[in-house]
Amino acid sequence: MKGTAHQQRRNQRLLDGRIEARLPVSVSIYLAHLNELRAREQTVTVNASPHGARIISKRFWRPGEEALIARRTGEFLQVGRVVYSEQKMGCFCLGVEFLDRSVDWGESFPPLA
């Protein structure tokens, strides 16, 4: 019984509430608040999956805000919902969840085995 509870806690930590693991991948993107499209910033992802990404930003974002994300190459345009925003060494790290559809990160995203 004790081993089962321990295994469940370990599995929960591994998944951390996500459907799939994020892979460490840096993708150049444009990031903008849906209400402030002209104030877009050029930035990068820290890690990504088809359903979300961790993104570096110059400003604080509130959980629940919607962000417009586009690859700098113009390959996709996606709306994401901010799940968290944490300050790290003079910038902010955002957890963004893609609700409408999954994102194909292209060649920079290795295929899952």
For each residue, the residues with C-beta under 8 A, 3 or more apart:
1: 4 5
2: 5 6
3: 6 7
4: 1 7 8
5: 1 2 8 9
6: 2 3 9 10
7: 3 4 10 11
8: 4 5 11 12
9: 5 6 12 13
10: 6 7 13 14
11: 7 8 14 15
12: 8 9 15 16
13: 9 10 16
14: 10 11
15: 11 12 18
16: 12 13
17:
18: 15 21 22 49 51 52
19: 49 51
20: 49 50 51 112
21: 18 49
22: 18 47 48 49 52 53 54
23: 47 48 49 109 110
24: 46 47
25: 45 47 48 105 108 109 110
26: 44 45 46 108
27: 44 45 48 53 71 105 108 109
28: 42 43 44 71 72 73
29: 42 43 44 45 55 69 70 71 72
30: 40 41 42 43 68 69 70 71 72
31: 40 41 43 55 57 67 68 69
32: 36 37 38 39 40 41 67 68
33: 36 37 39 61 65 66 67 68
34: 37 65 66 67 68 79
35:
36: 32 33 39
37: 32 33 34 40 68
38: 32
39: 32 33 36
40: 30 31 32 37 68
41: 30 31 32 57 58 59
42: 28 29 30 72
43: 28 29 30 31 55 56 57 58
44: 26 27 28 29 55 56
45: 25 26 27 29 48 53 54 55 56
46: 24 26 53 54 55 56 93
47: 22 23 24 25 53 54
48: 22 23 25 27 45 52 53 54 103 105 109
49: 18 19 20 21 22 23 52 53
50: 20 98 102 103 104 105
51: 18 19 20 97 98 102 103
52: 18 22 48 49 80 83 95 96 97 98
53: 22 27 45 46 47 48 49 69 80 95 96 98 103
54: 22 45 46 47 48 93 94 95 96
55: 29 31 43 44 45 46 67 69 93 94 96
56: 43 44 45 46 91 92 93 94
57: 31 41 43 60 61 85 91 92 93 94
58: 41 43 91 92
59: 41 92
60: 57 85 87 92
61: 33 57 65 67 82 85 92 94
62: 65 82 85
63: 82 83 84 85
64: 81 82
65: 33 34 61 62 81 82
66: 33 34 79 80 81 82
67: 31 32 33 34 55 61 79 80 81 82 94 96
68: 30 31 32 33 34 37 40 77 78 79
69: 29 30 31 53 55 77 78 79 80 96
70: 29 30 74 76 77 78
71: 27 28 29 30 74 75 76 106
72: 28 29 30 42
73: 28
74: 70 71
75: 71 106
76: 70 71 103 104
77: 68 69 70
78: 68 69 70 98 100 101 103
79: 34 66 67 68 69 98 99 100
80: 52 53 66 67 69 96 97 98 99
81: 64 65 66 67 96 97 99
82: 61 62 63 64 65 66 67 85 94 95 96
83: 52 63 94 95 96 97
84: 63 94 95
85: 57 60 61 62 63 82 92 93 94 95
86: 92 93
87: 60 91 92 93
88: 91 92 93
89:
90:
91: 56 57 58 87 88
92: 56 57 58 59 60 61 85 86 87 88
93: 46 54 55 56 57 85 86 87 88
94: 54 55 56 57 61 67 82 83 84 85
95: 52 53 54 82 83 84 85
96: 52 53 54 55 67 69 80 81 82 83
97: 51 52 80 81 83
98: 50 51 52 53 78 79 80 101 102 103
99: 79 80 81
100: 78 79
101: 78 98
102: 50 51 98
103: 48 50 51 53 76 78 98
104: 50 76 109
105: 25 27 48 50 108 109
106: 71 75 109
107:
108: 25 26 27 105
109: 23 25 27 48 104 105 106
110: 23 25
111:
112: 20
113:
